[in-house]
């Protein structure tokens, strides 16, 4: 059994129990988990995010280090790969857009397999690309949907997204009366399925399991726990949505209050969200901001057209060849080395 994912799983379970059991002790503890912890988490997220991005922006990039898999602009007979190796700002924008929206480099990623001990093959990792794409888009949809709890009135695009996301509606027969359940949000189910797939991939593929650490499994388990607790509150148990909206709007308007009727499960759900927010800037999840500052993606590959001089070059005193020859001219002539300037004959 891999101790890395067991440690992460136990940590998430402990975090859930701390909030779920702790909020049952009284109103004072509920204020800690419902007001103090969310404010601290948001402050850590904002400060940590800005600090990481500013640190990356100050990093020295003395030359073009673009990662390419296509032909750079060259002689007229060679066709340039204008997306893989762009030489213009527009080409860089297109490459960045495809990278951020479509995960283009991950789609082109390949894995190697050895057959019969001698034959090596390469094949695309389509399932990894699909799983990552589903995970990120489902996560984004869930975050946008939750803006309903932090805005009044609710923005129109949130309402439209909810209608699209909940196009499936389940009808059940209960007490001989046909009653409709809330619309099933596909994004929540897809998020759980994609996160579980990414977890199983790290467990069952030996090469990936070998390089997987605790900080790779912890955010996965945390996101799974957040999604499952949210699904449980929506479909399997009753929560007071009005009280929850009152709590969240109080946080946004800086008039925090803990209304009656907020379930303990919601406090645990919000506590895990707060932990994820606070953990975000100090983890690998910061690739969300780092992709925009990656010099392997956001720079043009025009080293054959433009001479790039390192702006951080420190002035260094050099010993020129003329000075070198002045120092050793006679000795160079003695051993037969050619010199540019012959010594002057003495009168």
N, C-alpha and C positions, 0 to 999 in steps of 0.2 A: 504494500500500500504506500502510495506516494505521500510522504509527510508534508510536502509543500501545500498540497490542496487540502489536506486534513487540517492543518493549522489555520488556513484561510477559512474553511467551512466552520470550524469551531469558533473562530473570532466573530464571524457574522452572526452565528447563533447566540453567542454571549451578548453581542450588541443589541440584538432584538429583545432578549430576555431582560436586559437592564432597563430598557425603555418600557417594555410591556408591564413588567412587574413593578418597576419604580413608580410609574404614574398612578398606580393603585394605592400608593401610600398617602396621598393627600394633595390638596391644591397647590401647596408650595413646590412639590416636586413637579407637578404638571406645568407650573410656570417656568421651571428650569428647562424642561424638555420642549415646551411649546413656545417659549419666547426667547430665553437666553441662548440656548444652543443654536437655534436657527440664525439669530443675529451674528453670533460668533462664527458660524460656518460661512455665511455670506461674506463677512469681513475677511476671513482667511482666504476664501476663494478669490475675491477681487484683488486683495493685496498680493497673494501668491501668483496669480495669473499675470498681473502687471510686472511683478519682479522678474518672472521667468522670461517674459517677452522682451522687457528692456535689456535683460542680460544677453539674450540672443541678438538683439539689434546692435549691441555694442561690440559684438564679436568681430574680429578682424577677418576680412575676406580679401586677401591680397591679389587673388587672380581668379579666373573663371574655372570653376570646378563642377560644371554641369555634368549630370549623369545622363548619358545619351546611349541610344541603341540605333542610331541612324546616321546617314551621311551628312557631314558638315558642308556648308557652301564651299565649293572648290572650283575647279575648272568647268567650262561650259558643258563638257561631255558627261559630267557626273550629276545625277539628279539629287537634289537636296531633300532630306526628310524634314519638312518645314514644321512638323509638330514635335517629333522626337528630338530634333536638334535645331531649334529655332534660332535665327540670327536677327530677328526683329522683336520689338516689344509686343506687337500683336500676336506673334507666334508664341511668345512666353505666356501671354494671357490665355490663349486657347489651350496650351498645355496645362496650365494651372487649373483652368476650369474643368477640363476632363479628369484631372487628377483628383480634385476635390469632390466633384459631383458624381463621377463614374468610377473612381478608383482604377484608373487606366493602367497604372503600373502593376497593380495587384492582378488585374485581369491578364496581363502579359507574363505574369510570374509562372515559372515552370518548376517541376520537381523531377528528380532523376531516379531511375529504377534500374537495378542490375538484374538481368535475366540470364540464367544459365551460368552465372559466374564470370562471363566474358562480355556479354552484350549489354551496353548501357543505352537506355532510352530516355527521352525527355517528353513530358506531357504537361499540358496546362492544368493548373489547379482551379478548375471552374467552381467546384463546390466551396472552396475557401472564399473565392470572390463573391459568390452568391450569398454565402452566410454573412460575410462582413458587410455587404451592401444592405442586406435585410436588417441586420442588427442596427446599423447606423441610421437608416431611414426610419425604422420603427421607433428607435430612441428619440429621434428628432420629432416625430409625429406625437409621441406621448408628451414630450416637453411642451410643445405648442398647444396641445389640447388642455394642459393644466393651467394655461394662462386664464382660463375661465374662472379659476379660484382667486386670481390676483388682480382682476380688472372688473370695473363696473362703469359703464356698460361693457359687455363682452364684445371684443372686436369682431367684425363681420367675417374675417378670414378664419377665425377659430370656429365659428358656427359652421361655416362651409366645410372645413376640415373634419369636424365631428360627423357631419352628415355623410361625407364620403367614407370615413373610417368605420362608421356603424351601419353600413348598408345591409348587413345581415341582422335579422331580427328573429328570435326563436319564440315560437308559440307553444305553450304547454296547456294541458288539461288539468286543472286543479279544482277539486271539489265540484266536478261536473260543470265548471265554468271555464271557458277558454280565456286565459289571462296572458297578457304579453309581458315578457321579461324586458329589461332594458336592452337597448341595442348593443350588440356584441361588438366591441372595438377590436378590430383585427390587429391593430398595431401592438396592443398588449400581448396578445397570443404569439404574434410573430417575434416580438422582442424576447419572450421567454424561450421560444424554440431556437432562435438564432444563438442566444447566449449559451444554452445547453449544448448546442452543436459545437461552438467554439471551445467550450470546456472539455467535451468528449474528445475533440481533436487533440487537445493538449495531453490527454490521458492515454489515448490508444495509439498515437503515432510515436514510436520510440524516439525519433530525432527531435520532435517538438517537445516531448516530455523531458528529454535530457536538458534542454535549455530553459524550461519553465521554472520560475521561481514563485515564492509566496506572493510577491507583489504582482504577478501575472494572474493568479487565481483569485486573489482577494476582491478586486473590483468586479470580476465576473459574478462571484457569489453574491456580492452586495447588490448588484443590479438585478440579479435573479430574485433575491429576497424582496427588493422594492417592488418589482413587477408582480410577483405572486401575492404579496400583501395587498397591493392595489386591486388586483383581480378579485381577491377574496372579499374585499370590502364592497366591491361593486355588485358581485353576483351571488355571493354565498351568505353574507351577513348584512344586517341593517345598520347603517350609520346615518347620523344626522347631518345631511349635506348643508343645511342652513347654518348650523353651528360651526361646521368646518369652514364655510365661506366667511362667516363672521370672524373667525380666528385668523384666517389668512389675510383678509382685508385689513384687519387691525395691524398685522405685521407690516403690510405694505405702506399703510398710511401713518406708521409710527405712533399708533394708538393701540398698543397691544392689549389684548384681554383674553381670558380663558373662559368662554361661555360654557354653560351647562350642556351636557349631552354629547360632548366629544368622546368618542370611544377610545379605549386604551390601545386598540390596534392601530388607530390613526396616529397616535403619539409615537408608537414604534415605527410606523411607516415614515413619518416625518423625521424622526431621529436618524434613520438609516439614510434618508436623502441628505440630511445635514452632514453626516459623516462622509458621504460621497463627495459633497461640495468641498468640504475642508480637505479631503484627501486628494482631490483632483489636481491642484497645481504642483503637487510634489510627486506625481506618479507619471507613468507612461501615457496616461490619458491626455497629457498636455500636447500630444501630437496634433490635437485639434487646432492649437494656436501655432505650433511649430512648423506645420506644413507651409504656412504662408511665408515663413522666413528661411526656408531651406534653400541655401545657395545652389544645391544640386538641381533645383526646380525653377527658381525665380530669376535665373541669369541667362542671358543670351550666349549662344555658342558662336561667337564671331571672332575667335582668336586669329583667324587667317586674314581678316579684313582690318582689324584694329589692333594696334600694339597697346597692351595694357601694362601700365607701370604701377608697381606697388606704391600706393600713397603713404604707406607707413615705413618706407625705406629710411633708415637712419643714415645720415651722412658719415661716411667712413673714409679716412685718409688712405689712399691707395698708392702703391709704388709702381709708377708707370714704366713702360719698357724703356723709354728714353732715359729715365733716371737709373734704371737697372744697367743699361749699357754704359752710362757714364761711370758707374761704380766699378764695372768689371770689364771694360773695353780691352785693356791691355792683356788681361788673362784670357779673354775670349780669342784674341788674335793669336796668342801663344799656342793654344790648343787647336787652332784651325777653324774656329766657329766664325761664320759670316757676321759682319757688323754693318749697321746702316751708315755710320759716320766713322771715317778713319781718323786716327789721332793725328793731330797737327805735328809736323816735324819741328824739332827744336832748332833754333838758329845756331 
